[in-house]
Amino acid sequence: EPMMTVQRKGHLPVKYVLLDEKKTRRIVQEHILEGNAVKDYALVQGYENQPITGGDSLEPEPDIPMTSDIPYFRDQQLIALQNKGLINPEDIEDYISRDGYFAAAKALLKMSPEDIIKEVKNSGLRGRGGAGFPTGLKWELCAKVSSPIKYILCNGDEGDPGAYMDRSIMEGDPHVVLEGMLIGARAIGANQGYIYVRAEYPLAVKMLQKAIEQAREYGLLGKNILNSGFDFDIEIYRGAGAFVCGEETALMRSIEGKRGMPIPRPPFPVVKGLWEKPTVLNNVETYANIPKIILKGSSWYRQFGTEQSAGTKVFALTGAVNNVGLIEVPMGIPLKQVIEDIGGGMKRGRTFKAVQLGGPSGGCVPAELLETPVTYEDIVKTGAIVGSGGMVVMDDLSCMVNVARFFLEFTAEESCGKCPPCRIGTRVLLDKLIDITEGRGREGDIELLEDLAREIIKTSLCGLGQTAPNPVLTTIRYFRHEYEEHIKDKYCRSGVCRDLCTF
């Protein structure tokens, strides 16, 4: 939707939404030229990251709500997204004006690699790409490996349908990714980095490439960075769109020019990764957290989140809620608060049914578990995963059997085919779900789905196969009655499965 933010000198910024040419002309005339905010079109005033009240140095505009008054803004905490809407992503000086590369300077000139790793470990930061492995520990393991050549990689291959967390950062704040990688490279002793980006993200590639060129011009990439004696440079590699290349070993094979297929572990990439050299791979959001941790300290970062899941997490909130979009919330926030307060509740007053977390390999969490805190540990207990940050809200018009079928169609299609449990098992699961949704379900199908799903999880080579059955298992676990209705009564209560509907 067309949006605009206007800030007069000495006043709070005002955010306008749902604009057209006529409304825009009025805003330009009245707010910019005459100095009177147009409250008819204004959504909110203030800063998203740090709500400011009228008692602060900047004056509020009359009769326009503050960010602190609106749950969508109030309940968020921006760290990875701290610069959204505040900088020109094509201007390195804009980034520097907001403390950009200050953390890199501190890491290069005032900290040893061991100090950097200790700070990241103490922060409790865990990988934001899905598995949630402790970032500092990963860096430490790689740093301990003796090798003259090491690599640091950034996974920008965001393949989950409807997810655009990393894309937003790469397009809107590319320098924070470069700075995070530079700090990580210093910590592990790598002199070369690669950013693996989906070819479907041409704007992200453009912004990152321009950011790399600017960083080189300013002496922030290349030889002897900031006269520290440390050399580091970054290149961009465009992926071909395969979902499985989000898996770390498949991604590395792709950069090597080979077919993107996972390989067995151990040895893990921190020991033997890209071109068989020690390699660290983190995703875009993980790197976006690093500069703040180094600049403000681990204790500052730990004030957000929980003991085991520190910091914040970016989610793409979509589906049947009133407020959809990219959000960043403290870890530990209840799902109910995300959906009802930040999300603004259900569209058209419909009844909440489930929220699907973790992308196509995630699970569906029902209404009775809405008090579940958003942490890695608590979400896993429900059968779902935090994943990279997909959060799809479903109402009572959703058929959960069909939902499982939808996600299985995706994962079965995206299987690389290397291991039979994933290649064949997901296809058998899908065929059985198709039978059930088209009225050919039989007694015993539910038990067959459960048994096969568990075997696929146990025996698959990589994370794709190990998590692909999650939508099936969680929908059976919480909505078994819908499967039974489809099989025994040939009935779909949501009216989604057409072969089970009578017109």
C-alpha positions in Angstrom: 0.0 0.0 0.0 1.3 3.5 -0.7 2.8 5.0 2.5 4.6 8.2 3.4 6.4 9.5 6.5 6.7 13.3 7.0 8.7 15.0 9.7 8.9 18.7 10.3 11.9 20.1 12.1 11.4 19.9 15.8 8.3 17.6 15.5 7.7 13.9 15.6 7.4 12.0 12.3 3.9 11.3 11.0 3.1 8.1 9.1 0.4 8.3 6.4 -1.1 5.2 4.8 -3.5 4.2 2.0 -2.5 7.1 -0.1 -3.4 8.1 -3.6 -2.5 11.1 -5.8 -5.2 13.3 -4.4 -4.3 12.6 -0.8 -0.6 13.0 -1.4 -1.1 16.4 -3.0 -3.0 17.5 0.1 -0.3 16.2 2.5 2.4 18.0 0.5 0.5 21.2 0.5 -0.8 21.2 4.1 1.9 19.3 6.1 5.1 20.0 4.2 4.4 23.5 2.9 2.0 24.9 5.5 3.2 23.0 8.5 -0.2 21.4 9.5 -0.4 17.6 9.7 -3.3 16.0 7.9 -4.9 13.9 10.6 -7.5 12.5 8.2 -4.9 10.3 6.6 -2.5 9.8 9.5 -2.0 6.5 11.1 0.4 7.3 13.9 3.2 9.6 14.9 6.5 8.9 16.6 9.3 6.4 16.2 8.6 2.7 15.9 11.7 1.6 17.8 11.5 4.0 20.7 8.1 5.6 21.2 8.4 9.2 22.1 5.8 11.1 24.2 4.9 14.7 24.1 7.2 15.5 27.0 10.4 14.8 25.0 12.3 17.3 22.9 10.3 16.7 19.7 6.8 18.2 19.7 3.9 15.9 18.8 1.4 16.9 16.1 -2.2 17.5 17.5 -4.9 14.8 17.5 -2.7 12.0 16.0 -2.1 8.7 18.0 1.4 8.0 19.3 3.3 4.8 18.6 3.0 4.0 22.3 -0.8 4.0 22.0 -1.0 1.4 19.3 -0.1 -2.3 20.2 1.3 -3.0 16.7 4.1 -0.5 17.3 4.2 -0.6 21.1 4.8 -4.4 21.5 7.6 -4.6 19.0 11.3 -4.2 19.7 13.4 -3.4 16.7 17.1 -4.6 16.6 17.6 -6.4 13.3 15.0 -4.0 11.7 16.2 -0.9 13.6 17.0 1.2 10.5 13.8 0.3 8.5 12.4 3.5 6.9 15.1 5.6 8.5 18.0 5.4 6.1 18.6 5.4 2.4 19.9 1.9 1.7 22.0 3.2 -1.2 23.9 5.7 0.9 26.6 4.4 3.2 26.8 7.8 5.0 23.2 7.4 6.0 24.1 4.1 7.6 27.2 5.5 9.3 25.2 8.4 10.7 23.2 5.8 12.7 26.3 4.3 14.3 27.0 2.2 11.2 30.4 0.4 11.2 31.1 1.7 14.7 30.8 -1.9 16.0 33.2 -3.1 13.2 35.7 -0.5 14.2 35.5 -1.5 17.8 35.9 -5.2 16.9 38.9 -4.6 14.6 40.7 -2.0 16.7 39.8 -2.7 20.3 38.9 -6.3 20.6 40.7 -9.6 20.0 38.9 -12.4 18.1 38.5 -14.2 21.4 36.8 -11.0 22.9 34.4 -10.9 20.0 33.4 -14.6 20.4 33.0 -14.2 24.1 30.7 -11.2 23.7 28.5 -13.0 21.1 28.4 -16.2 23.3 27.4 -14.2 26.4 24.7 -12.5 24.4 22.9 -15.8 24.0 22.3 -15.1 20.3 21.1 -18.2 18.4 21.0 -18.6 14.7 17.8 -17.0 13.2 17.7 -19.2 10.2 15.8 -22.1 11.7 17.9 -24.5 13.8 18.7 -21.9 16.6 22.2 -23.1 17.1 24.2 -20.8 19.4 26.0 -18.3 17.2 29.0 -17.7 19.5 29.6 -21.4 19.9 29.6 -21.9 16.1 32.1 -19.1 15.7 34.3 -20.5 18.5 34.4 -24.0 17.0 35.5 -22.6 13.6 38.0 -20.3 15.2 39.7 -23.2 17.0 40.3 -25.0 13.7 43.8 -24.3 12.4 43.7 -23.4 8.7 45.2 -20.6 6.6 42.0 -20.4 4.6 38.5 -20.0 6.1 35.2 -18.7 4.8 32.2 -16.9 6.2 28.9 -17.2 4.4 25.6 -15.4 4.6 22.4 -17.4 3.8 20.1 -15.1 1.9 18.3 -18.0 0.2 14.9 -17.3 1.8 12.7 -20.0 0.3 9.7 -20.2 2.6 6.5 -19.2 0.8 5.3 -15.8 2.1 8.5 -15.1 4.0 10.4 -12.0 3.3 12.3 -11.2 6.6 15.8 -11.5 5.1 14.7 -9.8 1.9 13.6 -6.8 3.8 16.9 -6.4 5.5 19.0 -7.0 2.4 17.0 -4.4 0.4 16.5 -1.9 3.2 19.7 -2.1 5.3 22.4 -4.0 3.4 25.3 -2.5 5.3 24.2 -4.1 8.5 24.7 -7.5 6.8 28.2 -6.6 5.6 29.1 -5.2 9.1 27.9 -8.4 10.8 29.9 -10.5 8.4 33.0 -8.4 8.8 32.9 -8.8 12.6 32.3 -12.5 12.2 35.2 -12.8 9.8 37.5 -11.1 12.3 36.3 -13.5 15.0 37.0 -16.7 13.1 40.0 -15.5 10.9 38.3 -15.6 7.5 39.4 -13.3 4.7 36.7 -14.1 2.2 32.9 -14.0 2.5 30.0 -14.9 0.2 26.4 -13.8 0.4 24.1 -16.5 -1.2 21.0 -14.7 -2.5 18.0 -16.0 -4.3 18.0 -14.9 -8.0 14.3 -14.0 -7.4 15.6 -11.1 -5.3 17.1 -8.8 -7.9 16.6 -5.7 -5.8 18.4 -7.3 -2.8 21.3 -8.2 -5.1 21.5 -4.7 -6.4 21.5 -3.1 -3.0 24.1 -5.5 -1.6 26.3 -5.1 -4.6 26.2 -1.3 -4.2 26.8 -1.6 -0.5 29.9 -3.7 -1.1 31.3 -1.2 -3.6 30.7 1.6 -1.2 32.3 -0.3 1.7 35.3 -0.9 -0.5 35.6 2.8 -1.4 35.4 3.7 2.3 38.1 1.2 3.3 35.6 -1.0 5.1 36.2 -4.0 2.9 39.4 -5.0 1.1 43.0 -4.8 2.3 44.1 -3.5 5.8 40.6 -2.4 6.8 40.7 0.7 9.1 44.5 0.2 9.3 43.9 -2.9 11.4 46.0 -5.2 9.3 42.9 -7.3 8.7 41.9 -8.1 5.1 38.4 -9.1 4.2 36.2 -9.0 1.1 32.7 -10.2 0.1 31.2 -11.5 -3.1 27.6 -12.2 -4.0 26.5 -15.6 -5.3 23.0 -15.9 -6.9 21.1 -19.1 -6.1 18.8 -20.8 -8.6 15.8 -20.9 -6.4 16.0 -24.4 -5.0 14.5 -24.6 -1.5 16.9 -27.3 -0.4 19.8 -24.9 -0.9 18.8 -23.2 2.3 20.5 -26.2 4.0 24.0 -25.3 4.7 25.9 -28.1 3.0 23.7 -27.9 -0.1 24.3 -24.1 -0.2 28.0 -24.7 -0.1 27.9 -27.3 -2.9 26.0 -24.8 -5.0 28.6 -22.1 -4.5 31.2 -24.6 -5.6 29.4 -25.0 -8.9 27.9 -28.4 -8.0 24.3 -29.6 -7.7 22.8 -28.3 -4.5 22.4 -31.5 -2.5 23.1 -32.0 1.2 26.0 -34.2 2.4 26.2 -36.3 5.6 27.7 -34.7 8.7 30.1 -34.9 10.5 32.5 -33.4 9.7 30.5 -30.2 10.1 31.1 -27.1 8.0 33.0 -25.3 10.8 35.7 -28.0 10.2 35.2 -28.9 6.6 32.8 -26.7 4.6 33.2 -24.6 1.4 35.9 -26.1 -0.8 36.7 -28.3 2.2 37.8 -25.4 4.3 36.5 -24.3 7.7 33.3 -22.3 7.1 30.8 -20.4 9.2 27.3 -19.9 7.8 24.7 -17.7 9.3 21.6 -16.1 7.9 20.8 -12.5 7.2 18.9 -11.8 10.4 21.6 -13.3 12.6 24.3 -11.0 11.1 21.9 -8.0 11.5 22.0 -8.6 15.3 25.8 -8.7 15.6 26.7 -5.0 15.3 24.3 -4.0 18.2 25.7 -6.8 20.4 29.3 -5.6 19.9 28.4 -1.9 20.2 26.1 -2.1 23.2 27.3 -5.3 24.8 25.9 -8.7 25.6 24.2 -7.6 28.8 22.2 -5.0 26.8 21.1 -7.6 24.3 20.1 -10.1 27.1 17.5 -7.7 28.5 15.3 -8.8 25.6 14.0 -12.3 25.4 14.4 -15.2 27.8 17.4 -17.0 29.4 17.5 -19.7 26.7 16.2 -17.6 23.8 17.7 -14.2 24.1 17.0 -11.1 21.9 14.3 -10.6 19.3 12.9 -12.5 16.3 11.6 -11.1 13.0 8.4 -12.7 11.7 6.4 -12.4 8.6 2.9 -12.3 10.1 0.4 -13.2 7.4 -3.0 -14.9 7.0 -6.4 -14.2 8.6 -5.3 -11.3 10.9 -6.1 -7.6 10.4 -2.5 -6.4 10.6 -0.2 -8.4 8.4 3.4 -7.5 7.7 7.0 -7.8 9.0 7.3 -7.6 12.8 10.1 -7.9 15.3 9.2 -9.0 18.8 11.1 -10.0 21.9 11.6 -13.7 22.3 9.2 -15.1 24.9 6.2 -13.0 23.9 3.0 -15.2 23.9 1.6 -16.2 20.6 -1.7 -14.7 21.7 -0.2 -11.3 22.2 1.3 -11.4 18.7 -2.0 -12.4 17.0 -4.5 -10.4 19.1 -2.5 -7.2 19.9 0.1 -6.8 17.2 -1.9 -8.6 14.6 -5.1 -6.8 15.6 -7.2 -10.0 15.9 -9.0 -12.0 13.3 -10.3 -10.6 10.0 -14.0 -10.1 9.8 -14.5 -11.3 13.3 -13.8 -15.0 12.4 -12.8 -17.6 15.0 -9.1 -18.4 15.4 -8.2 -21.9 14.5 -4.5 -22.3 14.3 -1.2 -20.6 13.6 1.4 -22.2 11.3 4.9 -21.6 12.4 8.2 -22.3 10.7 7.4 -22.2 7.0 6.4 -25.3 5.0 8.4 -27.5 7.4 6.7 -26.1 10.5 3.7 -27.1 12.4 0.2 -25.9 13.3 -0.5 -24.6 16.8 -4.1 -24.7 18.0 -6.1 -22.1 20.0 -5.6 -24.0 23.3 -1.9 -23.4 23.0 -2.0 -19.6 22.2 -0.4 -18.8 25.6 2.8 -20.6 24.4 5.8 -18.2 24.6 7.7 -17.7 21.3 10.9 -19.4 22.2 12.8 -22.2 20.5 12.1 -24.6 23.4 8.4 -23.9 23.9 7.5 -23.8 20.2 9.2 -27.2 19.6 7.1 -28.7 22.4 4.0 -27.9 20.4 5.4 -29.9 17.4 6.2 -26.7 15.4 9.4 -24.9 14.9 10.4 -21.2 15.0 12.2 -21.7 11.7 13.2 -18.6 9.8 10.1 -16.7 10.9 7.0 -17.6 8.9 3.8 -17.1 10.9 0.5 -17.9 9.1 -2.7 -17.3 11.0 -5.7 -19.5 10.0 -9.4 -19.1 10.9 -12.3 -21.5 11.0 -12.6 -21.5 7.3 -9.4 -23.4 7.0 -9.4 -27.2 6.5 -6.4 -28.6 8.4 -6.2 -31.7 6.3 -5.9 -29.5 3.2 -3.4 -27.3 5.0 -1.1 -30.3 5.6 -1.6 -31.3 1.9 -0.6 -27.8 0.8 2.7 -27.8 2.7 3.5 -31.4 1.7 3.0 -30.4 -2.0 5.7 -27.8 -1.5 8.3 -29.9 0.4 7.8 -33.0 -1.8 8.4 -30.9 -4.9 11.5 -29.3 -3.4 13.1 -32.5 -2.2 16.6 -32.8 -3.9 16.0 -36.6 -4.2 19.3 -37.7 -2.7 17.8 -39.8 0.1 14.9 -42.2 -0.3 13.1 -41.3 2.9 12.6 -37.8 1.8 12.3 -38.4 -2.0 9.8 -41.2 -1.7 8.4 -40.8 1.8 7.1 -37.3 1.3 5.5 -38.3 -2.0 3.7 -41.2 -0.3 2.5 -38.9 2.5 1.3 -36.4 -0.1 -0.5 -39.1 -2.1 -2.3 -40.3 1.0 -3.4 -36.8 1.9 -4.7 -36.3 -1.7 -6.7 -39.5 -1.3 -8.2 -38.3 2.0 -9.1 -34.8 0.7 -10.6 -36.3 -2.5 -12.8 -38.8 -0.7 -10.7 -41.9 -1.0 -9.5 -42.1 2.5 -9.7 -45.5 4.3 -9.7 -46.8 7.8 -6.1 -46.9 9.1 -4.8 -44.0 6.9 -4.3 -41.8 10.0 -2.1 -44.4 11.7 -0.2 -45.0 8.4 0.5 -41.2 8.1 1.8 -41.0 11.6 4.1 -44.1 11.3 5.5 -43.0 8.0 6.0 -39.4 9.1 8.0 -40.5 12.1 10.2 -42.8 10.0 10.9 -40.0 7.5 12.0 -37.8 10.4 14.3 -40.5 11.8 16.0 -41.5 8.5 16.2 -38.4 6.3 19.6 -37.0 5.5 19.0 -33.3 6.1 16.6 -30.8 7.7 14.2 -30.7 4.8 13.2 -34.3 5.2 13.5 -34.3 9.0 11.0 -31.5 9.3 8.7 -32.0 6.2 6.3 -34.2 8.1 5.7 -31.6 10.8 2.5 -30.2 9.2 1.0 -33.7 9.0 1.9 -34.7 12.6 0.7 -31.5 14.2 -2.6 -31.4 12.3 -3.3 -35.0 13.2 -2.3 -34.3 16.8 -4.6 -31.3 17.3 -7.2 -31.8 14.6 -7.6 -35.5 14.4 -11.3 -35.2 14.3 -11.1 -33.4 10.9 -9.1 -36.3 9.5 -11.7 -38.8 10.9 -14.6 -36.7 9.3 -12.8 -36.7 6.0 -12.2 -40.5 6.1 -15.3 -41.9 7.8 -18.0 -39.3 7.0 -16.6 -38.0 3.7 -17.2 -34.6 5.1 -15.1 -31.4 5.1 -16.5 -29.0 7.8 -14.7 -26.0 6.2 -16.1 -26.7 2.7 -12.6 -26.5 1.2 -12.3 -30.1 -0.1 -14.7 -29.9 -3.0 -14.9 -33.6 -3.6 -16.4 -33.9 -0.1 -19.0 -31.1 -0.6 -22.5 -31.5 -1.9 -23.9 -28.5 -3.8 
